[in-house]
Amino acid sequence: MKRSTRDRAGFTIIELTVCIAIIGILMSMLLPALGLAREKARRTVCLNNLRQMGLGIAMYADGHNGHMPQDLASNPTLAGSYNLLSNVLSTAKVFWCPDDFQHEDAPRLTSLCQLVARMTTNMTCSYSYSVGLIWHDQADSIIALDRMGKSVTAAGYTKGATWSGNGDSPYAPHKTAGGNVLFNDGHVAWSMSLPSTAGVKDSPSNSVLVAEP
């Protein structure tokens, strides 16, 4: 006996609508979780960048009586100081946080020389840096960290300061969520605010080189 046309029919409009609605609900539940996972992965890459910078700084200090990279005795520059790591770091990618979307072409700058040339005209590096420190002199002193945003000057790199996601760009790479911090014992930690004042003798205005234009 032949089956009726009704028996051979596929989904009805109502059934399709219900399926689409269910898929939409599932997607709305999964997308935030995927977004959080991607953000966590970017923070981990950023943390590893600072860890590699710390290893490079330690190797540099080992050959310079404990002194960390500093290109000039007076008026040191961020680009020149980081460039002194060219013999111990193999790529410039470690100076760029993957959450720093304002400079998405930076990962293509694999040479430290390219990075320095770029930094002389605009901000490519994601990490501010404290000059004048002695390696392992004070374990809790801050060597480098995610830049805190254009609204935070060197004098603002003090204990309890928070990263800025508002005002003029460039913002902090992770905006107001916080930032990764490299300490003088080589460890890196995520923090929602600065755990201590950066710079030499708690004087950030004289010793913090801010990663800004």
C-alpha positions in Angstrom: 0.0 0.0 0.0 1.3 3.4 -1.0 2.1 5.9 1.8 0.3 9.1 1.8 1.9 12.4 0.8 1.4 13.5 4.4 3.5 10.5 5.6 6.4 11.4 3.3 6.4 15.1 4.4 9.5 16.6 6.2 9.5 19.1 9.0 6.6 21.4 9.2 7.1 25.2 9.5 6.3 25.0 13.2 8.8 22.3 13.8 11.5 24.2 11.9 10.8 27.3 13.9 11.1 25.4 17.2 14.4 23.9 16.1 15.8 27.3 15.1 14.6 28.7 18.4 16.4 26.0 20.4 19.6 26.4 18.4 19.4 30.2 19.1 19.0 29.6 22.8 22.0 27.2 22.8 24.1 29.6 20.9 23.3 32.4 23.3 24.4 30.2 26.2 27.6 29.1 24.6 28.9 32.3 23.1 29.6 34.1 26.4 31.5 31.0 27.6 33.6 30.9 24.4 34.3 34.6 24.8 35.6 34.1 28.3 37.7 31.2 27.1 39.3 33.3 24.4 40.0 36.2 26.8 41.6 33.8 29.3 43.8 32.4 26.5 44.9 36.0 25.5 45.8 36.8 29.2 47.8 33.6 29.3 49.8 34.6 26.2 50.3 38.0 27.7 51.6 36.5 30.9 54.0 34.3 29.0 55.2 37.3 27.1 56.2 39.0 30.3 57.8 35.8 31.6 60.0 35.6 28.5 60.9 39.3 28.9 61.8 38.5 32.5 64.1 35.6 31.3 65.7 37.9 28.8 66.2 40.7 31.4 67.7 38.1 33.8 70.2 37.0 31.1 71.1 40.6 30.3 71.6 41.4 34.0 73.8 38.4 34.5 76.3 39.9 32.1 76.0 43.4 33.4 76.6 43.1 37.1 72.9 42.8 37.9 71.9 46.0 36.0 68.8 45.7 33.9 68.6 47.1 30.3 68.8 50.9 30.2 70.0 52.7 27.0 71.0 56.0 28.5 72.1 57.1 31.9 69.9 60.1 31.8 66.6 60.3 29.8 66.5 56.6 28.9 63.9 55.6 26.3 61.6 52.6 26.2 62.5 51.6 22.7 66.3 51.8 23.3 66.1 50.0 26.6 64.1 47.1 25.2 66.4 47.0 22.1 69.3 46.0 24.5 67.5 42.6 24.8 68.1 41.9 21.1 70.9 39.4 21.9 68.8 37.4 24.3 65.3 37.5 22.8 64.6 35.9 19.4 61.4 37.8 18.5 59.7 41.1 19.1 56.3 39.4 19.4 56.8 39.2 23.2 56.4 43.0 23.4 52.8 42.8 22.1 49.8 41.7 24.1 47.2 39.8 22.0 44.5 41.9 23.7 46.1 45.1 22.4 43.8 45.4 19.4 44.9 48.9 18.7 48.1 47.6 17.1 47.0 44.3 15.4 49.8 44.5 12.9 52.4 44.4 15.7 52.8 40.5 15.6 54.3 40.8 12.1 57.2 42.9 13.6 59.4 39.9 14.4 62.6 41.9 14.5 63.5 44.0 17.6 65.0 46.6 15.2 61.6 46.8 13.4 59.9 47.3 16.8 62.3 50.1 17.8 61.8 51.9 14.5 58.0 51.6 15.0 58.1 52.8 18.6 59.9 56.0 17.7 56.7 57.2 15.8 53.8 55.5 17.6 53.1 53.1 20.4 53.6 49.5 19.4 54.8 48.0 22.7 52.2 46.9 25.2 54.4 46.9 28.3 55.7 49.7 30.4 59.1 49.3 32.0 60.9 50.4 35.2 64.6 51.4 34.6 67.3 51.6 37.2 66.5 48.4 39.1 69.0 45.8 40.1 68.0 42.2 39.3 66.7 40.4 42.5 67.5 43.4 44.6 63.8 43.6 45.8 61.7 40.7 44.9 58.4 42.6 45.1 59.5 45.5 42.9 57.9 45.8 39.5 60.0 45.4 36.4 57.4 45.6 33.6 53.6 45.4 33.3 50.7 45.9 30.9 50.5 49.6 30.1 47.9 51.2 32.2 46.3 53.4 29.5 46.9 56.9 28.2 45.1 58.5 31.1 47.7 57.1 33.5 51.0 58.9 33.5 54.3 57.6 35.0 53.5 59.3 38.2 50.3 57.3 38.4 52.0 53.9 38.5 51.5 53.7 42.3 50.2 51.0 44.7 46.4 50.5 44.2 46.3 52.2 40.8 43.9 50.5 38.3 44.2 50.0 34.5 42.2 52.4 32.4 39.7 51.5 29.7 38.2 54.9 29.3 39.3 58.3 27.9 41.7 58.8 25.1 43.4 55.8 23.4 45.5 53.8 23.7 43.6 52.0 26.4 45.1 49.4 28.7 45.3 46.1 26.7 42.8 44.4 29.1 41.0 47.7 29.8 39.6 47.9 33.3 39.8 44.1 34.0 43.4 44.4 35.2 46.9 43.5 33.9 49.8 41.2 34.1 52.8 42.3 36.2 56.5 41.1 36.0 58.2 41.2 39.4 61.9 41.4 40.2 62.1 37.7 41.2 61.0 36.7 37.7 57.5 35.7 38.5 54.4 37.1 36.7 51.0 37.6 38.2 47.6 38.9 37.1 46.4 41.8 39.2 43.3 44.0 39.2 45.3 46.9 40.7 49.0 47.6 41.2 50.2 45.5 44.2 53.1 48.0 44.8 54.4 51.2 43.4 56.6 50.8 40.3 60.0 52.3 39.8 63.1 52.9 41.8 62.6 53.8 45.4 58.8 54.1 44.9 59.4 57.0 42.5 57.6 56.1 39.2 57.7 59.5 37.7 61.5 59.3 37.5 62.0 55.7 36.5 58.9 54.3 34.8 59.0 54.4 31.0 55.4 54.3 30.0 54.4 52.5 26.8 52.6 55.4 25.3 53.0 57.5 22.1 
